[in-house]
Amino acid sequence: MASPHDASLNSGPAARSERAGLGLALGGGFSRGFAHLGVLQVLEENHIPISCIAGTSVGSILGAAYASGAPLARIIATCRKIRFKDIARWRVSRLGLASNHRLGDLIEQVFESKRFEDLQIPMAVVATDLANGEPVVFTHGNLSEAIRASCAFPGLFEPVKIGTRCLADGGLVAQVPTRAARDLGAQHVIAVSVGLEDGHRGAPSNIFQVVSRAVSAAQKHQLEIWERHADLVLRPDVQSFAWDDFDRADEAIEAGAKAARRALPRIQKMLGPSEDAQAEFQARLEAEAQSYLWLAEASR
């Protein structure tokens, strides 16, 4: 089994990316996470380069799928068809109500790469060590195991054992893994937060709503921590989505796309002058130099 990188979000860099572009930090939120695909769609359409991706929970699934080189259109087509039964199997135990082993099968079908080392874009996946409450950042080894651990929402899914560690959802310690993206070497980090609220109002009616609201309440006090490492935070309008609204994938994708389009001028500004603008500037400098040379020759 692959062992996690011996690092937390508060330790040294997990890896360093020399790629040009922006780092993405994709947060958790179950079906709301489909909004991440809309953000990726807008970045791709506008030729915005991505230097690295860090993901928590559903953000780790979609981020790693894209980083593996799988075409975005294929990822979106898969998400339109996916339902809870495709990633989980009910299996009541002392540690959870379901197993997410089926998520591993989905990864095998969709991803172009199965190990971190084979990804086209550097990737970090964040999980939580239940023994000490510390984040565990995966940047090497088996993708499927790391992602299953990052998606093991407490109370719903059984924790995932990797080596000697018992791991659960990364959102417990990094709702949006901006620090992990920064540690990958990202010069600028765009955070995409889709929230964890369950989309229902009033008193909770089942154990999942109880747990999710408790986690959401705790995460509100972490906002300052993860936002501190972001240059830009996108918050797609998905607050009306329930955690299992998988049949609303297109709505969530469009919400993500709208948020990215609104922020596009700021995103482009982060990248600095475009290659065309830089070439134009260089040509102008050369023309001015030639002009000065001509004047100097003419004045002799």
C-alpha positions in Angstrom: 0.0 0.0 0.0 1.1 3.5 -0.7 2.1 5.4 2.4 1.2 9.1 2.8 3.8 11.8 2.5 5.0 12.6 6.0 3.6 16.1 5.9 0.8 18.1 7.2 -0.6 21.4 5.9 1.6 23.1 8.5 4.9 21.4 7.5 7.3 22.0 4.6 6.4 21.7 0.9 5.1 18.3 -0.2 6.4 18.9 -3.7 7.4 21.7 -5.9 5.9 22.5 -9.3 7.8 24.4 -11.9 4.8 24.6 -14.2 3.6 28.0 -15.2 0.0 28.9 -14.3 -2.4 29.0 -11.4 -2.8 26.6 -8.5 -6.4 25.3 -7.8 -7.7 24.3 -4.4 -11.0 22.4 -4.8 -13.1 21.9 -1.7 -15.5 19.3 -0.6 -19.3 19.3 -0.7 -20.6 16.1 -2.3 -22.9 16.8 -5.3 -22.2 20.5 -5.0 -18.6 19.7 -6.1 -19.8 19.4 -9.6 -19.4 23.2 -9.7 -15.6 22.5 -9.8 -16.2 21.2 -13.4 -17.7 24.5 -14.5 -14.6 26.4 -13.1 -12.3 24.0 -15.0 -14.4 24.5 -18.1 -14.0 28.3 -18.1 -10.3 28.1 -17.4 -9.8 25.6 -20.2 -11.9 27.7 -22.7 -9.8 30.8 -21.9 -6.5 28.9 -22.1 -5.7 29.6 -18.4 -2.8 27.3 -17.5 -3.0 25.3 -14.3 0.3 24.7 -12.4 -1.1 22.3 -9.8 -4.3 21.1 -8.1 -5.1 20.3 -4.5 -8.3 18.6 -3.6 -10.4 17.6 -0.6 -13.2 15.0 -0.8 -15.2 15.5 -4.1 -12.6 18.1 -5.0 -9.9 15.4 -4.9 -12.0 13.2 -7.2 -12.6 15.8 -9.9 -9.3 17.5 -9.5 -7.4 14.2 -9.9 -9.5 13.1 -12.8 -8.6 16.3 -14.7 -5.0 16.1 -13.6 -4.8 12.6 -15.0 -5.4 13.9 -18.5 -9.0 12.6 -18.8 -10.9 14.9 -21.2 -13.1 17.3 -19.4 -16.0 16.4 -21.6 -15.7 12.8 -20.6 -15.5 13.7 -16.9 -18.7 15.8 -17.2 -20.5 13.1 -19.1 -19.7 10.6 -16.3 -20.8 13.0 -13.6 -24.2 13.5 -15.4 -24.9 9.8 -15.0 -23.4 9.2 -11.5 -25.5 8.4 -8.5 -24.8 7.6 -4.9 -24.9 3.8 -5.5 -22.1 4.2 -8.0 -19.6 5.3 -5.3 -20.9 3.6 -2.2 -22.4 0.4 -0.8 -24.5 0.4 2.3 -22.8 -1.7 4.9 -23.7 -0.7 8.4 -20.8 -1.3 10.7 -19.4 0.2 14.0 -17.4 2.7 11.9 -19.9 3.9 9.3 -23.1 3.3 7.4 -21.4 2.6 4.0 -18.2 1.7 2.3 -16.8 3.8 -0.6 -14.9 0.9 -2.2 -17.0 1.4 -5.4 -15.4 4.8 -5.7 -12.1 3.0 -6.5 -13.8 1.2 -9.4 -15.1 4.5 -10.8 -11.5 5.9 -10.6 -10.3 2.9 -12.6 -12.8 3.6 -15.3 -12.5 7.4 -15.7 -8.9 8.3 -14.8 -6.0 8.2 -17.3 -3.5 7.7 -14.5 -3.6 5.5 -11.4 -0.6 7.0 -9.5 0.3 10.5 -8.5 3.6 10.1 -10.3 1.9 9.6 -13.7 -0.4 12.7 -13.5 -0.1 15.4 -16.1 -0.7 18.1 -13.5 0.9 17.9 -10.0 -1.8 16.9 -7.5 -2.2 16.8 -3.7 -5.0 15.0 -1.9 -5.8 15.8 1.7 -7.2 13.4 4.3 -7.5 13.5 8.1 -5.7 11.2 10.5 -8.3 10.1 13.0 -5.6 9.2 15.5 -4.3 12.7 16.0 -6.6 15.0 14.1 -3.8 16.1 11.8 -4.0 16.5 8.0 -2.3 14.0 5.8 -1.2 15.3 2.3 -0.8 12.7 -0.4 1.4 13.6 -3.4 2.8 10.1 -4.2 1.6 6.6 -4.6 -1.8 5.1 -5.3 -4.5 7.7 -6.3 -7.5 5.6 -5.5 -6.6 4.9 -1.9 -5.8 8.6 -1.2 -9.0 9.8 -2.8 -11.2 7.2 -1.0 -9.6 8.4 2.3 -10.2 12.0 1.5 -13.9 11.2 0.7 -14.6 9.1 3.8 -17.1 11.5 5.4 -17.5 10.6 9.1 -20.6 8.8 10.1 -21.5 8.1 6.5 -18.5 6.2 5.2 -16.1 3.9 7.0 -12.6 5.3 7.5 -10.0 4.1 5.1 -6.9 2.4 6.5 -3.6 3.1 4.7 -0.6 1.6 6.3 -0.9 2.2 10.0 -3.2 5.3 9.6 -7.0 5.4 9.9 -8.1 8.2 7.6 -11.3 10.2 7.0 -12.6 13.1 5.0 -10.0 15.8 4.4 -12.6 18.5 4.9 -12.4 18.1 8.6 -9.0 19.8 8.6 -8.9 21.5 5.2 -12.3 22.4 3.8 -10.6 24.0 0.9 -6.9 22.8 0.6 -5.2 26.1 -0.2 -2.2 25.4 1.9 -1.6 22.1 0.1 -1.8 24.0 -3.3 0.7 26.6 -2.0 3.0 23.8 -0.8 2.9 22.3 -4.3 4.6 25.5 -5.5 1.7 27.5 -6.8 2.6 31.1 -7.1 -1.1 32.1 -7.1 -3.9 30.0 -5.7 -7.6 30.1 -6.7 -9.8 28.5 -4.1 -13.2 27.0 -5.0 -15.6 26.7 -2.0 -18.9 25.0 -2.5 -19.8 24.7 1.2 -21.0 21.7 3.2 -24.5 22.7 4.2 -27.0 19.9 3.4 -29.4 22.1 1.4 -32.3 21.5 3.9 -33.8 24.0 6.3 -35.2 23.4 9.8 -34.2 20.7 12.2 -32.1 17.8 10.9 -34.1 14.7 10.0 -31.4 12.1 9.7 -28.0 11.2 11.0 -26.2 12.5 7.9 -27.8 16.0 8.4 -26.8 15.9 12.0 -23.1 15.1 11.2 -22.9 17.4 8.2 -24.3 20.4 10.1 -21.9 19.7 13.0 -18.9 19.6 10.7 -20.1 22.7 8.9 -20.4 24.6 12.1 -16.9 23.6 13.1 -15.6 24.6 9.6 -16.9 28.1 9.9 -14.1 28.8 12.4 -11.5 27.6 9.9 -12.4 30.1 7.1 -9.7 32.5 8.1 -7.1 29.8 8.0 -7.6 28.5 4.5 -8.6 31.8 3.0 -5.3 33.2 4.1 -3.5 31.1 1.5 -5.8 32.0 -1.4 -5.3 34.9 -3.8 -8.9 34.5 -5.0 -11.9 32.6 -3.6 -14.7 31.5 -5.9 -18.1 30.6 -4.3 -20.4 29.1 -6.9 -24.1 29.6 -6.0 -25.0 26.0 -5.0 -26.5 26.7 -1.5 -29.8 25.2 -2.5 -28.3 21.8 -3.4 -28.7 18.9 -1.1 -25.6 16.7 -0.6 -27.1 13.9 -2.8 -28.5 16.1 -5.6 -26.4 14.2 -8.2 -29.2 14.6 -10.8 -28.5 18.4 -10.8 -25.0 18.1 -12.2 -25.6 20.5 -15.1 -27.0 23.2 -12.7 -23.9 22.9 -10.4 -21.6 22.9 -13.4 -23.2 26.1 -14.7 -23.0 27.7 -11.3 -19.3 27.0 -11.2 -18.9 28.4 -14.7 -20.7 31.6 -13.8 -18.5 32.2 -10.8 -15.4 31.6 -12.9 -16.6 33.9 -15.7 -17.3 36.7 -13.2 -13.7 36.4 -11.9 -12.1 36.0 -15.3 -10.6 39.5 -15.4 -9.0 39.0 -12.0 -7.7 35.6 -13.0 -6.2 36.9 -16.2 -4.6 39.7 -14.3 -2.9 37.2 -11.9 -1.1 35.7 -14.9 0.3 39.0 -15.9 0.8 40.2 -19.5 -0.2 37.6 -22.1 2.4 36.2 -24.5 1.0 38.4 -27.3 1.3 41.5 -25.1 4.8 40.6 -24.1 5.8 40.0 -27.7 4.2 43.4 -28.7 6.1 45.1 -25.8 9.4 43.5 -26.9 8.8 44.6 -30.5 8.1 48.1 -29.4 11.4 48.2 -27.4 13.3 46.9 -30.4 11.6 49.5 -32.7 12.5 52.3 -30.3 16.1 51.0 -30.1 16.4 51.1 -33.9 14.9 54.6 -34.0 17.5 55.8 -31.5 20.2 54.1 -33.6 19.0 55.9 -36.8 18.9 59.2 -35.0 22.5 58.7 -33.7 23.7 57.8 -37.2 21.9 60.8 -38.8 23.4 63.2 -36.3 27.0 62.3 -37.1 
